[in-house]
Amino acid sequence: MKKILQRCALCCALWGVLVAQPLAQSLDALDESTFELVNLYQQKGITSVQEKLESYLLSVPYWLKVVGERDVSYGYFQTTRYVFVSDKALPDLRLFKVTNQGFELLGSSSALVAQGKGHKKLEGDLTTPIGVYDLTARLSGLPPYYGPLAFATNYPNTYDRSLRRTGSGIWIHGLPLDGNREELNTKGCIAIDNELLKKYDGLVDYRDSIVIISEGELRTMNAMQAAQILAGLYAWKEMWKKGDLAGYLKFYDKENFVRQDGMRYKAFAEYKSRIFAKNEEKQIEISGIDIAPFPNGEGREMYRVNFRQDYRALLNGKVSFSSSHRKDLYVWLQEGEMKILSEK
């Protein structure tokens, strides 16, 4: 049924090209690419048109056109609406709203962070983490130390877990309600003025917000990097869908890949080899793509890629496995090619 609906949608789109204006005018207005698609449909049917359209998604020039003049310094987002950015070396906290043009600054202030330097590694090391984190909850009714409310993060994320970093309870919260501000360090959180925090609470929904935490100036993203990652993401999906094991594994960093559960590249490749050997038909759809520059200590152009993945495997026409969830890839660009360092 899903394939039938997809084909109907493609047919309607093609027909819309022709009926949106008088036929003679529309034929004159057809550009070369549209003519190619219509001709392909006439000769080989709608499946060939779908394959052609999907091939564009593997193209860096296509994604450069999608990004256009948009500012993607703090990321390319299809679902995220608000981005907190903190440089813990200052320390500060800024809030941006994601717009069609890029980012609108909603607020900026100094902040308090933990005294530890570098990446947070262990529970109780009094260090604020570095990386990209989802906001997972809005907390209230807390002890007065945390101010009027807090936004919880998902530290440790997939990448942290792959490196066996531990700890929990990393929040964006307020200052002590009793006015005692003698303590200038947190236990690992980011703390800001209570009135500003309440203002932010009235602006954002934590469910579509993230925080990017760096130590020193953030290495931002540009349009070419966003396009290379987007094209790489769809090429990775295409290799997976086709069952091309060698092509699929080329997207993984042989030297540095570690899955969240500790599985390294060699074991991962052997595991995937067994899966691919089943010769299942795969239906893979990805949507709601968010890409954010990922601060790290390795000096890499590193990014978190988060998206919705709908997956179905069929064996002899019957569904053998299915899943639907948001997926994380932690990637870097090696001479413009996407390489996966960790995934969940």
Disulfide bonds with the S-S distance in Angstrom:
none
